[in-house]
Amino acid sequence: MPRGVGHRQQRIACSSMLAMALMLSGCDRSQTGPAQNTVQRDTVSVTTTLVASRALSTEIEAVGTARANESVDVTSKSSNIVTAVRFDEGDFVKRGQVLVELDSAEARAAVAEAEATMADSESQFNRSRELFAQKALSISQLDQIEATLKANRARANAANARLSDTVIRAGFDGRTGFRRVSIGGLVSPGAVITTLDDTSTIKLDFTVPETYFYLLKTGLPITAQSAGLPNRPFEGKVTNIDSRIDPATRSVTVRAEIPNRDGALRPGMFMTVLLQGAVAQTLLVPEAAIVPEQGRAYVFVIDGNVAARREVKVGRRRVGEVEIVTGLKEGDRIVVDGTQNLRDGSRVSESTPPAEAPVSS
């Protein structure tokens, strides 16, 4: 055999053996690779935390309108001419202070006449009693004279009351509104002369859904704010809760009182209210642990090194946390990071960063 031909056969044989080796190596990798990948896919790295019971106060948001502690329209009881105005718009007045005087000439004359008639009746009654004692007057005659005296006394009292009505006074300490009368003007019965508001305390009425009714009680603190006074919160407390729930709105009216010593708040102001409800122990979990799906909420609970998907009912929320009403118990370990890679029954390797330990309220 020629030497060149032998060399070519050796090279062909070596090439065949190398190709066979590469094929076997490829087969080996194709058989072992997927198994290794399957193991890697079955174990998911997650971060977990323990479910803990912590204090949570309910915060209820509402809106209401400010009202004066006491508020009236100052009016006249009779039709008369204004003779004096004793206040200026916006004045702070004391209870009993004179605000307006009306023409009293006719009322004074009526009082004088009624009192004279009453005095005459008293004299006649005194003489009649002496005559009755002397048996010169019958009991029925004495009774008639006494009845006349009582009637004249009543007329005198009524005349004095009408005279008193010509002086209009403040019914309580407060601030006057716009003046709506002038000296010489005629006022009619019921016509508004001015308004009077006691704003030392502001009453704030607002409605709360009946689902929170069990949390309500007098003395609960509130914080209120008005757009007209930005960045200034006003503190107060609940003083009364309506005895009825509105069947149309399913809400209850709550009244709070806010001290207003500097008079910053005015009746009629629209205010937002934050009501601090009672503090209670409840289960709180990080919001990242909740997996929403078709209107329901789930979490992954770790048992050993297996993640089990569990449905939960969520309640109140605060920044970064959610209340769990049902579905978990204190001490359960749940996944807070890595839920997107989990299915029910997934095997996990977990870590618990100390920085994410529960923070007490």
GUMIDO-698558 format. One record per residue (C-alpha): residue in one letter; x, y, z. Coordinates in steps of 0.2 Angstrom, whole numbers, padded with zeros to 4 digits, always signed. Last residue first. Layout:
REM residues N
AXYZ/...
This chain:
REM residues 361
S-0239+0255+0332/S-0226+0242+0333/V-0214+0239+0318/P-0213+0221+0312/A-0195+0216+0307/E-0191+0221+0290/A-0173+0227+0294/P-0169+0210+0301/P-0170+0202+0283/T-0179+0185+0284/S-0172+0173+0271/E-0181+0158+0263/S-0177+0144+0251/V-0193+0138+0243/R-0202+0123+0236/S-0218+0127+0227/G-0234+0119+0233/D-0246+0133+0227/R-0237+0143+0214/L-0223+0155+0217/N-0212+0166+0206/Q-0223+0182+0208/T-0223+0179+0227/G-0204+0183+0228/D-0204+0196+0242/V-0216+0196+0257/V-0219+0177+0259/I-0228+0172+0275/R-0223+0164+0291/D-0238+0161+0303/G-0234+0166+0321/E-0251+0175+0324/K-0264+0167+0314/L-0270+0169+0296/G-0285+0167+0285/T-0297+0180+0293/V-0297+0199+0297/I-0279+0203+0290/E-0275+0221+0292/V-0264+0228+0278/E-0248+0237+0279/G-0237+0249+0268/V-0246+0265+0273/R-0262+0260+0282/R-0276+0248+0277/R-0291+0241+0286/G-0298+0224+0282/V-0292+0210+0272/K-0299+0193+0271/V-0287+0179+0267/E-0285+0165+0254/R-0270+0153+0257/R-0257+0148+0244/A-0245+0135+0252/A-0226+0138+0250/V-0215+0123+0255/N-0199+0123+0264/G-0206+0119+0281/D-0223+0126+0280/I-0222+0144+0272/V-0238+0153+0270/F-0241+0162+0253/V-0254+0175+0254/Y-0271+0177+0244/A-0284+0191+0241/R-0299+0190+0231/G-0307+0201+0217/Q-0301+0190+0203/E-0283+0188+0210/P-0274+0199+0222/V-0258+0193+0230/I-0255+0201+0247/A-0237+0200+0254/A-0232+0217+0247/E-0245+0225+0259/P-0234+0220+0274/V-0245+0211+0287/L-0255+0217+0301/L-0265+0206+0313/T-0275+0215+0326/Q-0275+0223+0343/A-0287+0237+0346/V-0285+0256+0347/A-0302+0266+0347/G-0306+0277+0333/Q-0297+0293+0328/L-0308+0304+0318/L-0301+0314+0304/V-0313+0328+0299/T-0313+0339+0283/M-0321+0356+0286/F-0333+0367+0276/M-0335+0383+0286/G-0353+0389+0289/P-0349+0396+0307/R-0332+0404+0308/L-0316+0397+0314/A-0301+0408+0318/G-0310+0415+0334/D-0295+0415+0345/R-0303+0404+0358/N-0311+0392+0346/P-0311+0376+0356/I-0318+0362+0344/E-0334+0352+0348/A-0339+0336+0339/R-0356+0330+0334/V-0359+0313+0325/T-0373+0309+0313/V-0375+0291+0309/S-0374+0282+0292/R-0384+0270+0282/T-0388+0283+0269/A-0407+0280+0267/P-0409+0271+0284/D-0401+0286+0293/I-0395+0279+0309/R-0404+0285+0325/S-0398+0290+0343/D-0386+0303+0336/I-0369+0303+0343/N-0363+0317+0355/T-0347+0326+0362/V-0334+0319+0350/K-0317+0328+0353/G-0308+0343+0346/E-0291+0348+0338/F-0289+0360+0324/P-0276+0358+0311/R-0268+0373+0303/N-0259+0369+0286/P-0272+0378+0276/L-0285+0390+0285/G-0298+0393+0271/A-0297+0375+0265/S-0302+0370+0283/Q-0295+0356+0294/A-0302+0345+0308/T-0293+0333+0319/I-0304+0322+0331/P-0302+0314+0348/L-0315+0302+0354/G-0323+0308+0370/T-0340+0301+0366/K-0340+0284+0358/L-0339+0277+0341/L-0331+0261+0336/Y-0347+0251+0335/F-0354+0263+0323/Y-0340+0260+0311/T-0350+0250+0299/E-0364+0263+0301/P-0355+0275+0290/V-0350+0291+0298/T-0359+0308+0296/F-0352+0325+0301/D-0358+0339+0313/L-0345+0351+0319/K-0349+0362+0334/I-0337+0377+0336/T-0333+0384+0354/S-0330+0402+0358/T-0341+0405+0343/D-0356+0412+0351/D-0366+0420+0337/L-0378+0434+0336/T-0386+0440+0320/T-0394+0457+0317/I-0410+0466+0317/V-0420+0452+0308/A-0438+0456+0306/G-0449+0444+0317/P-0462+0458+0321/S-0459+0473+0310/V-0445+0486+0311/L-0448+0504+0306/G-0433+0515+0303/G-0429+0530+0313/I-0412+0525+0318/S-0406+0511+0306/V-0408+0493+0305/R-0399+0478+0297/R-0383+0478+0306/F-0372+0464+0300/G-0366+0451+0313/T-0364+0452+0332/R-0352+0442+0341/G-0356+0432+0357/D-0361+0432+0375/F-0379+0427+0377/G-0397+0433+0375/A-0391+0450+0369/R-0404+0464+0373/I-0418+0472+0363/V-0426+0487+0373/T-0444+0490+0367/D-0449+0473+0373/S-0447+0479+0391/L-0462+0491+0388/R-0472+0476+0381/A-0468+0466+0396/N-0473+0481+0408/A-0490+0482+0399/A-0492+0463+0401/N-0489+0465+0420/A-0501+0479+0421/R-0514+0469+0412/A-0511+0454+0424/R-0513+0465+0439/N-0529+0472+0432/A-0536+0454+0430/K-0531+0450+0448/L-0540+0465+0455/T-0555+0461+0445/A-0555+0444+0452/E-0554+0451+0470/I-0569+0462+0467/Q-0579+0447+0461/D-0574+0436+0476/L-0579+0450+0488/Q-0596+0451+0480/S-0598+0432+0481/I-0593+0432+0499/S-0606+0445+0504/L-0603+0463+0510/A-0609+0472+0526/K-0604+0457+0537/Q-0592+0468+0546/A-0578+0457+0540/F-0585+0458+0523/L-0584+0477+0524/E-0566+0477+0529/R-0562+0465+0515/S-0571+0476+0503/R-0560+0491+0508/N-0544+0481+0504/F-0552+0476+0487/Q-0556+0494+0482/S-0538+0500+0486/E-0531+0485+0476/S-0542+0489+0462/D-0537+0507+0462/A-0519+0502+0461/M-0522+0490+0447/T-0530+0504+0437/A-0516+0516+0440/E-0503+0502+0435/A-0512+0499+0419/E-0513+0517+0414/A-0495+0520+0418/V-0490+0505+0409/A-0500+0510+0393/A-0491+0527+0394/R-0474+0519+0395/A-0478+0507+0380/E-0484+0522+0369/A-0468+0532+0373/S-0457+0517+0371/D-0449+0520+0353/L-0437+0506+0351/E-0420+0503+0358/V-0407+0491+0350/L-0392+0481+0356/V-0393+0483+0375/Q-0381+0470+0384/G-0390+0456+0393/R-0377+0443+0389/K-0361+0452+0384/V-0356+0459+0367/F-0342+0456+0355/D-0344+0468+0341/G-0344+0463+0323/E-0355+0476+0317/D-0357+0490+0329/F-0369+0490+0344/R-0381+0502+0353/V-0393+0507+0340/A-0406+0519+0346/T-0423+0526+0342/V-0429+0512+0330/I-0448+0514+0327/N-0460+0500+0331/S-0469+0484+0325/S-0468+0471+0339/K-0457+0456+0345/S-0441+0463+0337/T-0428+0451+0330/V-0410+0445+0334/D-0407+0430+0323/V-0399+0417+0334/S-0383+0406+0336/E-0376+0396+0350/N-0360+0385+0349/A-0358+0391+0331/R-0358+0378+0317/A-0344+0372+0306/T-0350+0361+0292/G-0344+0343+0290/V-0333+0331+0280/A-0327+0313+0285/E-0312+0302+0287/I-0311+0288+0299/E-0295+0282+0306/T-0295+0266+0316/S-0281+0263+0328/L-0270+0248+0326/A-0260+0239+0340/R-0250+0224+0334/S-0252+0205+0332/A-0238+0198+0322/V-0237+0187+0306/L-0219+0182+0304/T-0209+0188+0289/T-0202+0180+0273/T-0190+0183+0259/V-0190+0171+0244/S-0178+0161+0234/V-0188+0148+0223/T-0183+0130+0222/D-0192+0120+0209/R-0184+0129+0195/Q-0166+0125+0200/V-0170+0106+0202/T-0178+0107+0185/N-0163+0115+0178/Q-0152+0101+0184/A-0163+0088+0176/P-0164+0098+0160/G-0145+0098+0159/T-0141+0079+0163/Q-0148+0071+0147/S-0144+0084+0134/R-0126+0086+0142/D-0123+0067+0140/C-0130+0067+0122/G-0118+0081+0118/S-0103+0071+0125/L-0108+0056+0115/M-0109+0066+0099/L-0092+0074+0102/A-0084+0057+0105/M-0091+0050+0089/A-0085+0065+0080/L-0068+0062+0087/M-0068+0044+0083/S-0073+0047+0065/S-0059+0061+0063/C-0046+0049+0069/A-0051+0035+0057/I-0051+0048+0043/R-0034+0053+0047/Q-0027+0035+0048/Q-0035+0032+0031/R-0026+0047+0024/H-0009+0042+0031/G-0011+0024+0023/V-0015+0031+0006/G+0001+0042+0006/R+0012+0028+0011/P+0007+0017-0004/M+0000+0000+0000/
